[in-house]
Each structure stands twice: as structure tokens, then as C-alpha cells.
Amino acid sequence: FVAPSEGQIYDLTIDLEPGTYGLVDFGGERKPNFLKGFATSFVVDDTERHPASAPEAVATIALEDFAIDSPEVLTPGTILVQNVGATVHELNFMRFDEGKGIGDFDAYVESQGRGRPPGEEVTGIATTEPGVSLYVDLPFEPGDYIAACFTADKHNPPHVALGMYGGFSVH
């Protein structure tokens, strides 16, 4: 999960199976923050498991191999994000700058990310394994956005280069 802008709090709900998990901050300017100590682990056991009921979602976004299936218009609220693909994906949200749109993002992708992107990243969800579903509360401001997966793996370039992005509006 990518940190929200200052002053914003987003809720993320995920049902974890018993096991050991790690929290790692991959952000940072010159080197990843986890190298500065921004990492920890925790254990989920089944001795006092109290599964949470699923929140009510206003929309669903599906991460496919290599596409994002999203409604064209979203309302702020809880969104169900499902990785229905066979590979690991992430989900980044960028709000377009005034006067920019999907065509500008197409050009940015075609340039292999050279230059400034046509908007500001507002939040996102870090890599998720196939079959994982997450509920995340995204209180977006009205405007035009892009959802994109920048994950790359040994068999593929960054997924955004394969067309794994799409635009939507928030009203």
C-alpha cells in the first residue's frame, strides 16, 4: 500500500491466513526505505482468529494479465481490488494534471517513462499475489485518474508497457 498524501488516512482490509508476514517500505529517494530500517514482520496465528466480514464495496477493480478492468466512473468509498491474473500485480493511482488525459499517459508509456508523467500519484497498492482480494477505502477527490501496474518480472517488461492501465473519473 502506498502512503496517502499528508492528512489523509486510507483503510485497507485483508484477510490473512495463519503464517509469518513482512511489512516493507520500498519507497525512498536514493535507496529503498527498508534499507533504513522501515521493515518489520508479524505472525498471524489461528488460536484466536476472528475473521472480519467483508466491507461493502462501491466498485470492483480486477487486475488481469495484462489489463485493468475498472468502471469508467467511480464514487469515493471502499473498492474491492482483486488480482484475477496468474502473476503478481500492483495498482497505482495517478490524478491527471489539469488539461491532461489518457492520450498523454499513452505517450508517457510509449516514451518508456521519459519525462514527467501527466499527473501526480495519489496512492496505490503494493504487489499482490494471484488470487488475492483487498478492500481499500479510497476517498478520491473529483477528477480524472489513471490506474496502472508498474510491476515487472523476469518474463515481462513493466506491465504498464503491456497495456495494463486504464482511466476513470471520480464524481
VOPA-972747 format. One line per 3 residues: their letters; for each residue x, y, z of C-alpha. Coordinates in pm, 1 decimal, m for minus. Example, Ala and Ser with C-alpha at 12.3 -4.5 7.8 and 13.67 -1.06 7.14 Angstrom:
! VOPA-972747
AS = 1230.0 m450.0 780.0  1367.0 m106.0 714.0
END
This chain:
! VOPA-972747
FVA = 0.0 0.0 0.0  142.1 335.0 m98.6  115.2 601.4 171.5
PSE = m161.0 858.0 122.4  m94.0 1228.1 94.3  m37.0 1417.7 417.8
GQI = m351.4 1439.5 626.4  m531.2 1153.5 450.8  m596.2 813.8 604.4
YDL = m696.8 513.0 396.9  m832.2 189.6 537.6  m708.8 m139.4 397.8
TID = m874.3 m470.3 486.9  m713.4 m803.0 404.0  m791.5 m1146.9 546.0
LEP = m456.4 m1312.8 618.4  m414.3 m1685.5 657.2  m205.1 m1800.1 956.2
GTY = 166.2 m1751.2 891.0  453.5 m1504.5 912.6  430.1 m1181.5 716.1
GLV = 653.9 m885.0 648.4  581.7 m515.8 607.7  838.1 m345.1 386.1
DFG = 862.9 14.6 265.0  1006.2 12.5 m88.9  990.0 392.7 m120.9
GER = 1285.7 621.9 m83.6  1486.1 863.9 m291.4  1837.3 721.8 m321.5
KPN = 1786.8 381.0 m168.2  1480.6 186.6 m54.7  1347.1 282.4 287.1
FLK = 1361.0 m79.1 406.1  1741.0 m46.1 399.6  1696.2 235.5 653.8
GFA = 1500.6 8.7 888.5  1148.7 60.4 757.2  1058.2 m307.4 771.5
TSF = 907.9 m542.5 1026.0  743.4 m881.0 1048.2  444.7 m1019.0 1234.5
VVD = 276.9 m1355.0 1290.5  m89.7 m1438.0 1232.7  m192.8 m1744.5 1430.2
DTE = m520.9 m1929.5 1429.5  m567.4 m1958.2 1807.4  m789.1 m1650.0 1829.5
RHP = m881.7 m1594.3 1469.2  m1173.6 m1356.5 1423.9  m1221.6 m1309.7 1050.9
ASA = m1359.7 m972.0 959.9  m1667.7 m955.9 747.3  m1608.8 m807.4 405.7
PEA = m1681.7 m435.7 378.7  m1946.1 m320.8 132.0  m1766.5 m214.1 m185.7
VAT = m1885.7 66.5 m413.0  m1691.1 m83.9 m705.0  m1456.7 m365.0 m806.2
IAL = m1125.5 m331.5 m989.3  m983.6 m653.5 m1135.5  m611.4 m688.9 m1205.6
EDF = m580.9 m922.8 m1503.1  m279.6 m1039.2 m1703.9  m217.6 m758.0 m1851.2
AID = m518.1 m532.3 m1817.8  m709.7 m345.4 m1550.5  m1085.5 m392.0 m1550.8
SPE = m1230.5 m86.4 m1379.4  m1553.9 109.4 m1404.3  m1521.3 429.0 m1609.4
VLT = m1673.1 627.4 m1322.8  m1604.5 565.3 m953.5  m1751.3 720.2 m643.9
PGT = m1533.7 765.5 m335.0  m1557.1 477.0 m91.4  m1442.4 120.7 m39.9
ILV = m1318.2 m54.1 m351.8  m1264.9 m428.2 m388.5  m936.2 m493.9 m571.1
QNV = m893.2 m849.8 m699.0  m582.9 m998.4 m861.1  m750.9 m1240.6 m1101.1
GAT = m434.5 m1285.8 m1306.0  m174.7 m1561.4 m1291.1  109.9 m1329.0 m1190.6
VHE = 189.4 m1066.7 m926.6  41.0 m720.5 m989.5  22.0 m382.4 m817.6
LNF = m216.8 m93.1 m853.5  m108.3 270.5 m865.2  m344.8 565.5 m892.3
MRF = m244.3 895.7 m1050.3  m461.8 1204.6 m1079.3  m417.8 1374.8 m1415.4
DEG = m287.6 1730.7 m1421.9  m530.2 1993.8 m1550.0  m578.9 1950.2 m1925.4
KGI = m411.6 1605.3 m1934.2  m575.0 1271.8 m2008.6  m535.8 916.3 m2127.7
GDF = m365.7 1021.6 m2453.5  m93.1 1193.7 m2252.6  m45.6 877.4 m2046.5
DAY = m27.3 671.1 m2369.1  256.9 897.7 m2486.4  430.6 869.2 m2149.4
VES = 418.7 488.3 m2166.8  538.6 487.4 m2530.1  836.4 703.0 m2425.7
QGR = 922.1 433.3 m2167.3  859.3 675.2 m1882.7  1087.6 951.2 m2003.5
GRP = 999.8 1296.5 m1881.7  740.7 1395.8 m1629.8  424.1 1185.3 m1601.3
PGE = 98.9 1367.9 m1686.2  m17.5 1372.0 m1323.9  59.4 1306.8 m958.4
EVT = 49.6 966.9 m790.3  m209.4 977.0 m514.2  m190.4 626.9 m368.3
GIA = m164.8 262.9 m461.4  m148.4 m97.1 m353.1  184.5 m278.3 m345.0
TTE = 233.7 m610.3 m520.1  m38.7 m866.7 m466.5  m21.6 m1237.1 m538.8
PGV = m264.6 m1407.5 m778.8  m599.3 m1480.0 m616.2  m566.1 m1207.4 m351.0
SLY = m857.7 m971.9 m287.1  m818.7 m645.6 m95.3  m1068.7 m389.6 22.6
VDL = m932.2 m38.3 29.2  m1105.2 287.2 118.6  m1008.7 542.7 m144.4
PFE = m1154.3 887.6 m73.2  m1058.1 1037.3 m409.8  m1134.9 1398.3 m489.5
PGD = m1344.4 1457.3 m803.5  m1131.5 1446.8 m1118.1  m975.8 1224.4 m1382.9
YIA = m738.5 944.0 m1285.7  m532.4 659.7 m1425.2  m490.6 316.2 m1264.7
ACF = m169.8 136.5 m1365.0  51.3 m161.3 m1280.4  425.7 m89.0 m1299.9
TAD = 535.0 m435.2 m1181.7  790.5 m612.8 m1399.9  910.0 m970.2 m1378.6
KHN = 1175.3 m1186.4 m1543.3  937.6 m1280.7 m1826.1  778.3 m940.0 m1894.5
PPH = 863.5 m570.1 m1914.7  675.7 m337.4 m1676.5  312.9 m439.9 m1707.2
VAL = 212.1 m83.6 m1793.0  413.2 m125.8 m2116.8  187.1 m423.2 m2198.4
GMY = m122.9 m205.2 m2167.7  m202.8 m267.2 m1800.2  m358.9 72.2 m1730.5
GGF = m688.4 247.7 m1770.0  m854.3 579.0 m1699.8  m1152.9 659.1 m1483.9
SVH = m1330.8 961.8 m1341.5  m1448.2 1034.7 m989.8  m1765.1 1241.6 m948.2
END
